[in-house]
């Protein structure tokens, strides 16, 4: 089975206070050193991790702000990947980009280097929200970025938006949605604001400087979004993702379909497609030290047991719009566990799920309350079957 490749490029011009990803403002000359380390990590992984089949099906440059890397660096990394693994001729190759970092020359260079999908971190078209999020771009930068990308040949563009900010109203959020759809992106990813441990936002919440939006208000925004986009031709195909027909994110779908993927760069995660997960050290100094000694910078491993694999398969399946087919559940889990899952699902409120003898899937409201739904399902499986 071809695998999927993720690069974590951690550099940002500044750190957003809500983000808990591993990130760093680069020191002089450090970015070039980092690219050389990535080139070496590609080669080491190619030699040591022989359970990843070839060729690479998708490549995703995430971060951080990958658009801080010029086309020469992105092109060099892709050539090394092709030399070591081979890249499928139809591979989806995505670059995350900040609207404030884009210009025609860069976009043309990335496209010529092989990038064929752009994920633009718009986050909002509201000046108030962008200021609250400490973003370093303006609302006007977003349509300009899309216009420039179209002119340079990008026909697969995704926009990221964040909802559920303090004091956010339905009308403010609807304005964001209208501005996004006016740009006609092929894909839209939506995330509700979270106050992650260790971030300034979490600290400010504890101090009372930020008051989270009430959960019911967040739910209203989420359900309104579902209706808004599905009525405009977008498929709500995963909890947080919408796409035009035929434009689902191939790379991200690999995560939800339990396909193998390799993560390169500090803090990146990998999965062998079966039971083994491992992740790189979230420390740039340690990352450099390991790579320069020709070691993979692995920070930890997890081999999932049977019950963990069952729970993960159920949770990932229910994140997607096609849900779980009973025959697939019976083949994957065994008839006893599949039957227990179906019986427990019928006990959920009808507003959260669709269940019949053939299929189990969650409604939009079920997706919003996904954590509670999964806990409810797993509790029954543990008591009845595991």
Buried (B, 14 or more C-beta within 10 A) or exposed (E): EBBBBBBBBBBBEEBBBBBBBBBBEBEEEBBEBBBBBBBBBBBBBBEEBEEBEEBBBBBBBBBBBBBBBBBEBBBBBBBBBBEBBEBBEEBBBBBBBBBBBBEEEBBBBBBEBBBBBBBBBBBBBBEEBBEBBBBBBBBEBBBBBBEBBBEBEBEBBBBBBBBBBBEBEEEBBBBBBEBBBEBEBBBBBBBBBBBEEEBBBBBBBEEEEBEBBEEEBBBBBBBBBBEBBEEEEBBBBBBBBBBBEEBBBBBBBBBBEBBBBBBBBBBBBBBBBEBBBBBBBBBBEBBBBBBEEEEBBEBEEEEBEEBEBBBBBBBBBBBBBEBBBBEBBBEBBEEEBBBBBBEBBEEBEEEBBEBEEEBBBBBBBBBBBBEEBBEBBBEBBEEBBE
